[in-house]
């Protein structure tokens, strides 16, 4: 009998409770939205990491201070072919806040073959 795979439960990540803004247009004037999968920062509890596209091989992530987040919207979760579910959110960051954008890569040759 073939093995059936079901979606696994997503890891719950609580940033904190945020109130829905009364005026969405005002929020757009003072904040910038970023979407992705939230992760705990490995060593700083006052920061959050947002992975822009968790299943992309050329990944990009953002790092923000939790104090700069004014509102969080839940987005539909995404599921990979193995049935693993990843939580997605849209966070609204105050304009003029300092964030870090990181695009990790593997160091490889420049395209020319190394000479023997």
C-alpha positions as semicolon CSV with decimal commas, in nm:
position;residue;x (nm);y (nm);z (nm)
1;X;0,000;0,000;0,000
2;X;0,151;0,340;-0,098
3;X;0,247;0,578;0,179
4;X;0,017;0,882;0,202
5;X;0,170;1,214;0,302
6;X;-0,036;1,478;0,475
7;X;0,060;1,840;0,542
8;X;0,245;1,879;0,869
9;X;0,142;2,136;1,125
10;X;0,320;2,469;1,087
11;X;0,554;2,586;1,361
12;X;0,377;2,864;1,548
13;X;0,582;3,182;1,573
14;X;0,436;3,457;1,787
15;X;0,589;3,800;1,729
16;X;0,339;3,976;1,955
17;X;-0,019;4,093;1,935
18;X;-0,079;4,389;1,704
19;X;-0,397;4,592;1,670
20;X;-0,544;4,632;1,324
21;X;-0,488;4,990;1,207
22;X;-0,800;5,204;1,186
23;X;-0,688;5,371;0,863
24;X;-0,503;5,156;0,607
25;X;-0,420;5,459;0,390
26;X;-0,246;5,630;0,683
27;X;-0,048;5,312;0,748
28;X;0,080;5,315;0,387
29;X;0,204;5,672;0,432
30;X;0,412;5,591;0,740
31;X;0,507;5,224;0,690
32;X;0,642;4,980;0,431
33;X;0,511;4,620;0,400
34;X;0,743;4,317;0,375
35;X;0,616;3,961;0,317
36;X;0,776;3,631;0,405
37;X;0,813;3,359;0,663
38;X;0,905;3,487;1,014
39;X;1,185;3,317;1,208
40;X;1,332;3,376;1,551
41;X;1,663;3,556;1,549
42;X;1,936;3,311;1,655
43;X;2,081;3,530;1,932
44;X;1,886;3,858;1,967
45;X;1,530;3,827;2,106
46;X;1,457;4,190;2,008
47;X;1,495;4,115;1,636
48;X;1,301;3,908;1,384
49;X;1,412;3,747;1,060
50;X;1,176;3,742;0,762
51;X;1,263;3,492;0,485
52;X;1,121;3,639;0,166
53;X;1,069;3,314;-0,030
54;X;1,150;3,010;0,186
55;X;1,150;2,753;-0,098
56;X;1,357;2,954;-0,346
57;X;1,714;2,829;-0,398
58;X;1,843;3,187;-0,428
59;X;1,704;3,307;-0,100
60;X;1,683;3,651;0,054
61;X;1,600;3,745;0,411
62;X;1,540;4,061;0,612
63;X;1,624;4,138;0,972
64;X;1,420;4,396;1,164
65;X;1,392;4,522;1,521
66;X;1,064;4,407;1,674
67;X;1,001;4,763;1,797
68;X;0,985;4,885;1,435
69;X;0,697;4,650;1,349
70;X;0,359;4,820;1,380
71;X;0,126;4,562;1,230
72;X;0,138;4,196;1,120
73;X;-0,105;4,035;0,876
74;X;-0,131;3,658;0,838
75;X;-0,105;3,541;0,479
76;X;-0,196;3,196;0,343
77;X;0,061;2,933;0,444
78;X;0,257;2,756;0,173
79;X;0,315;2,380;0,146
80;X;0,602;2,206;-0,032
81;X;0,586;1,873;-0,216
82;X;0,679;1,682;0,102
83;X;0,378;1,828;0,285
84;X;0,573;2,067;0,508
85;X;0,380;2,386;0,583
86;X;0,543;2,727;0,627
87;X;0,366;3,023;0,787
88;X;0,367;3,344;0,581
89;X;0,302;3,698;0,707
90;X;0,311;4,059;0,593
91;X;0,477;4,292;0,843
92;X;0,448;4,670;0,835
93;X;0,776;4,845;0,924
94;X;0,796;5,214;1,019
95;X;0,960;5,424;0,747
96;X;1,317;5,535;0,824
97;X;1,375;5,224;1,040
98;X;1,704;5,041;0,996
99;X;1,677;4,689;0,859
100;X;1,924;4,440;0,715
101;X;1,871;4,277;0,376
102;X;2,085;3,967;0,324
103;X;2,126;3,749;0,017
104;X;2,349;3,450;0,100
105;X;2,534;3,278;-0,184
106;X;2,784;2,999;-0,243
107;X;3,130;3,115;-0,343
108;X;3,228;2,954;-0,672
109;X;3,470;3,021;-0,954
110;X;3,446;3,320;-1,184
111;X;3,355;3,112;-1,489
112;X;3,708;3,043;-1,617
113;X;3,853;2,701;-1,551
114;X;4,134;2,701;-1,299
115;X;4,471;2,639;-1,455
116;X;4,648;2,320;-1,349
